């Protein structure tokens, strides 16, 4: 009897944790097993009573592929900028999407694939690393700049590219005229 209460209590705690920060997603596979996906690490665990067992192979990759990651829908005037390469992070690619709304440039940066160096950045191996997002006009003059601390990066799975990535979102205050004048962007890695 005590074991049943313990099992129910554990399930309630797991579900409460899932709902609190949306780090975990619960689903059932085609065999009827209850699975938990960690959306930050990509780890898939089978929930069996009061036990969590790692799931490997096809089931884990299917769960990761089918995970519901919010898709970015750009409003009118939104831009998907050409990708850049960061050779200092193991030839990681960087993608930028942006749009202007209500006096602010809203941006999303995606870093992919998740190279060994990028994993070190995410794990906290470097002390206080950051990225610098630089936006320039056609003449090469800086329109805006912002620092993105590495601890703001989120570990996600890009369904379109079918790869793990790190991403960050933010805003920069600027006028519509400044936003329309942006012609190029640059992302610099700042290890410390």
N, C-alpha and C positions, 0 to 999 in steps of 0.2 A: 504494500500500500504506500509506504514511504517513497519507494522508487517511482511510482506513478506521479506523486506530487512533485518530486524532483524533476522528472521529465517535463511535466507541464510547466513548471517554473522556468526551466531552462529555455523551453520554446518561447515563452512569453518574453523573457529577457532578450532572446535573439531577435524576435519580431520588433520589440521596442527599439532595439539598437538599429535595426534596419530602417524603421520609420523616422528615427531621430535625425539622421544625417544623410540618408540615402546612399550610404557607402555600399550597402549590400542589397542585392536583388535576389528574391526567392523565385524559384520556378520548379516545374516538374519536367523531367525528361520523358522520352517515349516509353521508358520502362516503368514509369510511375514513381521514380525516386525523387525525393525532395532535395533540391540543390540550392546552394548559396553562392552567388558570384560576388567577389570583392571588386567593386568597380575601380578602386584605386590601384590594386596590384594585379588584377586579372585572375587571381586564384579562385578555383572552383572547388567547393567542398560539398560532400554529400552529408545530409543531416539524417541520422538514423538513431532515433530515441534521444539519448543524451550524448551521442558520439558525433564528432565531425571527422570525416574521412576525406583526404584529398582525392579528387577525380582527375584522371589523366586521359590522354588520347582524344578520340573523336568527340566524345561528349563535352569535354572541357572546351575544345575549340568551337563547337557549335554554340554553346552557351555564350562564349565571349563574342562570337559573331552576331548572335541574335540579341545581345544586350541592347536595351533601349537607351541610346545616347542622344541627347537633344541635338537636332540638326539645326545649323545656323541658316536662317532664312533672311537674306539681305533685303532691306526695304529699298524703295526707289532711291537711286543715287548711291547705293552701296557699291563697294569695289572689292574685288578679289585680286590682290596684287600678285605679280610674278614671284615665284618662290626664290629664296636665296639659299646659299649653301654656307654652312659654318664648318670649315675644315678642322678647326681647333677642337671640335666636339665629335670627331670621328665621321666627318662628311655628313653631318646631320642637315636635313633640309628644314627651312623655316618658311611658313606660309603666313600671310597677313590678310585678314579681311577687315574692312572698316566701313562705317557709315557715319553721317553727320545727323544729329538730332538735338534740337533745343540747346544750341550753343556749345555742343560737345562732340568731339570725335569719339566714337565708340569703336574699340578694336578687339580682335581675337587673334592671338598668335598661337600657332601650332608648330611644335618641334617634333620631327619624325625622321627616320625610324628611331626607336629607343636604343641607341648605341651604348656600348659599355661606359663611355665617358659621360653620356647623358644620364645614365643610371646613377653614376657617382654624384652628379650634380643634384639629382632628386633625393638621393639617400642622405645628403648632408655631409658628404665627405669633405667638401670645401667649406671653409668658414666664411659666411656672409657673401656668397657669390651673387651676381646679378647680371642682368642683360640691359643694354641701352637700346631703346627704340628711337631711331632718328628719322625724321620726315623732312625731305628737302623739296624745294620748288624746281622748276626747269633750269634755273641758273645755278643750281647746286647750293643755294642759300638755305640754311636751316629754318624750317617753318616751326617745328616743334620737336621736343625731346622729352623722354620720360625714362625713369629707371624702373625695371621690373625685378624685384628681388626673387631669387630662385625659390624661396619658400612659398611664393604665391602660385607656383606651377602646380597644376593638377594632372594626375596620371589618368589618361582616358584611352579609349579604344576608338579609332576612327573607322566607322563602318564602310565608308566609301573607299578608303585606301587599304582597308583590312590590315591595319597595323596599330601597334601601341604607340602612344605619343604623349608628350607633355604639352599642356596648353595654359594660356593665361588670358584673362579678359580685363579690360580697363577703359578709362575715359581720359581724354585730354581736352581741356577747355580751349576753344578756338572759334573764330567766326566762320560762317559759311564760305566767305571769300577765301580765307586761309585754307580751308579744307579743299576747296575746288582748285587751289593753286598747287597742291601737293602733286609731285611728279615721280618721286622715287622714295624708297625706304631702305633702311639699313638696320640690321640687328647685330650688335656687338656683344661678345661674351666678356664678362669682367670677373675673372676668378680672383679670390682674395686669400 
